[in-house]
Amino acid sequence: MNSTNNASWLRRSGTFWAGASLIVSTFCAWSAPFLAEPAFADAEHNKIANAILNLQESSQRWIEIDLAKQRLVAWEGDKSVYAIVISTGKDGTPTPTGAFAVQTKHRVARMQGDDYDVPDVPFTMYYFGGYAIHGAYWHNKFGTPVSHGCTNVAVNHAEWLFNWADVGTPVIVHK
């Protein structure tokens, strides 16, 4: 009789814990998509904010790209030295946010993608993979996101930035 009671108690206990774990796992699975993105967004936001604070406390030259305002500001420490209207990536081809640095500089470059081929792109500064700040002679829609992810700048402004920035100059892109 005692072993029958123990077996019955074990079954009920196992059923209780199985149900409890099912409820917990369902809650976690349901809430994970909502919790994961803000945590990542907060971490990226904090990284960008810390990079800006550190650069403002230095005398270093750096470039800020504000996607929401479609503005680029060249800084020397905490002093802005040049500010312009730009055109960044459209919805389907957004400009990535983050803390980067100028990787290479090219007086003229050719830019190609699935649906574009633009020769002689002036004053190109790559800062993250195929993403660059460069002159755009083919449009005059600055202030509106129209690019494939790069930061388009009027040619005269691109030349000024190209001459001002060095390889290694920090580039901070934020919303």
Stockholm file with secondary structure:
# STOCKHOLM 1.0

chainA/1-175         MNSTNNASWLRRSGTFWAGASLIVSTFCAWSAPFLAEPAFADAEHNKIANAILNLQESSQRWIEIDLAKQRLVAWEGDKSVYAIVISTGKDGTPTPTGAFAVQTKHRVARMQGDDYDVPDVPFTMYYFGGYAIHGAYWHNKFGTPVSHGCTNVAVNHAEWLFNWADVGTPVIVHK
#=GR chainA/1-175 SS CHHHHHHHHHHHHHHHHHHHHHHHHHHHHHHHHHHHHHHHHHHHHHHHHHHHHHHHTSCCEEEEEETTTTEEEEEETTEEEEEEECBCBCTTSCCCCEEEECCEEEEEEEEEETTEEEEEEEEEEEEETTEEEEECCSCCCTTSCCBSSSEEECHHHHHHHHHHCCTTCEEEEEC
#=GC SS_cons         CHHHHHHHHHHHHHHHHHHHHHHHHHHHHHHHHHHHHHHHHHHHHHHHHHHHHHHHTSCCEEEEEETTTTEEEEEETTEEEEEEECBCBCTTSCCCCEEEECCEEEEEEEEEETTEEEEEEEEEEEEETTEEEEECCSCCCTTSCCBSSSEEECHHHHHHHHHHCCTTCEEEEEC
//
